[in-house]
Amino acid sequence: MVLILKRGRHDVRNCSCKLTAQRAETDPKVVTEIHMHFTVCGKGIPAAAVERAIAMSHDKYCSASIMLAKTATITHDFEIVETAG
């Protein structure tokens, strides 16, 4: 995701992702839901660019997301933290 933003010439200084997940109650207790919360820090990064980068990562480039999406519902949200300088 960061690479996509940087290729778009956005000034990304930091990015983190917090994952939360739900598992089935019965064995084999597979993961059924995954939520990703991204925090993107930088200067002047448009929300539309972050949304697009997340979508591209999830739908096209991240093999883990593509594989897990076959059995789990994956959702996301994000926040942009404006940094000085």
Backbone bond lengths (Angstrom), bond angles and torsions (degrees), N, CA, C in turn:
res aa  C-N    CA-C-N  psi(-1)  N-CA   C-N-CA  omega(-1)  CA-C   N-CA-C  phi
1 M - - - 1.426 - - 1.520 110.46 -
2 V 1.313 116.37 -44.53 1.468 120.02 179.38 1.522 110.06 -61.97
3 L 1.314 117.26 -41.49 1.463 120.53 179.07 1.531 110.77 -60.70
4 I 1.308 117.30 -40.92 1.466 120.87 178.39 1.529 109.89 -62.69
5 L 1.328 117.42 -44.61 1.460 120.51 178.70 1.529 111.67 -64.22
6 K 1.322 116.46 -42.27 1.471 119.38 -179.94 1.518 111.67 -67.34
7 R 1.320 117.26 -35.71 1.470 119.90 175.73 1.522 111.04 -64.01
8 G 1.323 115.77 -28.33 1.460 120.87 175.49 1.516 112.58 -82.69
9 R 1.320 116.17 7.65 1.474 124.46 177.51 1.526 113.06 65.09
10 H 1.330 115.42 33.25 1.458 120.09 175.57 1.525 108.66 -91.46
11 D 1.319 115.50 143.56 1.467 122.50 -174.52 1.526 110.34 -85.72
12 V 1.348 116.23 77.17 1.466 122.39 179.72 1.526 108.49 -86.16
13 R 1.319 116.12 125.88 1.467 121.00 179.37 1.534 112.00 -103.20
14 N 1.332 115.72 -30.14 1.463 119.66 -177.98 1.535 108.11 -161.71
15 C 1.308 115.47 153.68 1.464 120.17 176.65 1.525 107.83 -150.81
16 S 1.315 115.61 135.86 1.462 119.86 174.38 1.514 108.71 -136.81
17 C 1.310 114.89 159.38 1.451 120.74 -179.61 1.526 108.75 -137.13
18 K 1.336 115.80 125.60 1.456 121.33 176.58 1.525 107.35 -105.95
19 L 1.317 116.02 126.37 1.461 121.43 -179.32 1.517 110.40 -106.04
20 T 1.319 114.68 139.49 1.461 120.82 168.77 1.523 106.04 -127.91
21 A 1.323 115.79 149.87 1.464 118.96 -175.94 1.517 110.52 -145.44
22 Q 1.322 114.16 155.70 1.455 122.62 174.05 1.521 107.50 -119.24
23 R 1.314 115.08 143.37 1.463 120.20 178.49 1.517 109.74 -117.64
24 A 1.307 115.78 156.93 1.465 121.55 175.62 1.530 109.11 -63.88
25 E 1.318 116.23 149.41 1.462 120.03 -178.34 1.520 113.17 -79.64
26 T 1.325 117.08 -19.12 1.460 120.03 -178.69 1.529 109.99 -109.83
27 D 1.317 115.85 154.63 1.461 120.92 178.93 1.513 110.15 -60.34
28 P 1.283 119.42 140.27 1.457 129.78 11.59 1.525 114.61 -87.44
29 K 1.323 118.77 16.90 1.459 124.13 174.78 1.528 112.63 52.14
30 V 1.309 114.57 51.48 1.466 119.73 179.53 1.529 110.12 -70.56
31 V 1.308 115.66 158.20 1.463 121.49 176.54 1.528 107.79 -71.56
32 T 1.327 115.92 128.98 1.468 120.74 -178.19 1.523 112.78 -111.22
33 E 1.322 117.05 -25.09 1.458 121.24 -179.77 1.520 109.35 -142.70
34 I 1.332 115.47 138.46 1.471 121.53 176.64 1.521 107.13 -133.02
35 H 1.324 115.61 131.69 1.468 119.94 174.46 1.525 108.24 -120.91
36 M 1.329 115.34 131.37 1.467 121.55 179.58 1.529 108.38 -112.63
37 H 1.316 116.22 126.60 1.467 121.13 174.93 1.532 107.75 -114.05
38 F 1.322 115.81 112.64 1.456 122.10 -179.28 1.522 110.16 -94.90
39 T 1.316 115.97 137.85 1.459 122.52 170.29 1.520 106.24 -118.07
40 V 1.322 115.52 115.55 1.463 121.79 -178.16 1.520 107.80 -111.56
41 C 1.318 116.41 123.37 1.461 121.63 179.12 1.518 109.15 -109.01
42 G 1.318 115.99 136.90 1.449 120.12 178.85 1.503 111.00 172.73
43 K 1.300 114.27 -166.60 1.463 119.87 -176.34 1.526 109.72 -119.08
44 G 1.340 115.59 120.52 1.453 121.74 174.42 1.514 115.84 64.73
45 I 1.319 117.43 33.70 1.473 120.42 -178.91 1.526 108.85 -85.98
46 P 1.330 117.96 120.06 1.472 119.87 179.34 1.529 112.08 -72.31
47 A 1.320 115.60 142.75 1.463 120.72 179.13 1.528 111.06 -58.94
48 A 1.321 117.35 -36.87 1.471 120.67 -179.45 1.529 111.08 -62.42
49 A 1.322 117.08 -34.90 1.466 120.69 179.30 1.526 110.56 -68.81
50 V 1.328 116.85 -39.77 1.471 120.51 178.25 1.519 109.73 -66.23
51 E 1.319 116.94 -45.20 1.468 121.04 179.06 1.520 110.68 -58.64
52 R 1.323 116.68 -43.51 1.467 121.48 179.74 1.529 110.77 -65.13
53 A 1.323 117.59 -42.85 1.466 121.24 -179.79 1.528 110.87 -64.16
54 I 1.329 117.01 -40.83 1.465 120.22 177.63 1.525 110.11 -63.61
55 A 1.320 116.66 -45.77 1.470 120.73 -179.24 1.524 111.07 -62.03
56 M 1.329 117.14 -44.59 1.466 120.19 179.64 1.526 110.80 -63.49
57 S 1.321 116.26 -42.69 1.463 119.97 179.02 1.522 110.40 -61.39
58 H 1.315 115.35 -47.84 1.464 120.71 -176.22 1.531 112.09 -67.70
59 D 1.317 116.66 -43.40 1.465 120.63 -172.31 1.523 114.59 -87.42
60 K 1.326 117.55 -24.25 1.460 119.08 -170.50 1.531 115.20 -125.06
61 Y 1.321 118.30 -40.86 1.461 120.26 -168.04 1.529 115.90 -105.49
62 C 1.322 118.52 -26.16 1.466 119.89 -174.63 1.529 110.23 -92.57
63 S 1.321 116.18 105.13 1.464 120.13 -178.20 1.527 111.70 -64.35
64 A 1.334 117.66 -32.23 1.469 120.04 178.76 1.527 110.58 -65.16
65 S 1.336 117.27 -45.50 1.464 120.31 178.71 1.520 111.17 -62.78
66 I 1.304 116.52 -42.84 1.459 120.33 -178.78 1.534 110.30 -63.23
67 M 1.320 116.48 -41.63 1.458 120.37 -179.78 1.536 111.06 -69.23
68 L 1.327 117.38 -46.19 1.462 120.47 -178.28 1.520 112.78 -68.12
69 A 1.336 117.29 -28.84 1.469 120.65 -179.47 1.526 112.40 -64.87
70 K 1.322 117.20 -14.73 1.461 120.25 178.33 1.533 111.42 -72.33
71 T 1.337 117.21 -23.45 1.460 119.74 -178.51 1.524 113.80 -124.88
72 A 1.332 117.70 -14.00 1.465 120.99 -176.63 1.528 110.06 -127.40
73 T 1.315 114.80 148.63 1.456 120.67 172.80 1.523 107.31 -82.66
74 I 1.323 116.93 124.60 1.463 121.32 -178.69 1.522 108.91 -112.48
75 T 1.334 115.48 124.67 1.457 121.47 177.27 1.524 108.46 -123.43
76 H 1.327 115.47 165.53 1.459 118.93 178.96 1.521 110.36 -152.54
77 D 1.303 114.32 159.77 1.454 122.38 166.71 1.522 106.46 -149.03
78 F 1.303 116.22 174.84 1.459 118.81 -178.17 1.508 111.06 -154.88
79 E 1.304 114.36 161.80 1.446 121.71 171.21 1.515 107.99 -134.01
80 I 1.308 116.02 148.23 1.457 121.41 178.32 1.527 106.50 -112.99
81 V 1.326 115.52 127.16 1.457 121.38 177.93 1.518 107.19 -107.65
82 E 1.317 115.78 116.15 1.464 121.69 -179.30 1.530 108.88 -75.42
83 T 1.337 115.97 127.50 1.458 120.39 178.11 1.521 109.33 -109.41
84 A 1.310 115.95 152.20 1.465 121.20 -179.59 1.515 110.13 -84.94
85 G 1.307 115.58 157.87 1.460 121.72 172.45 1.439 113.03 79.85
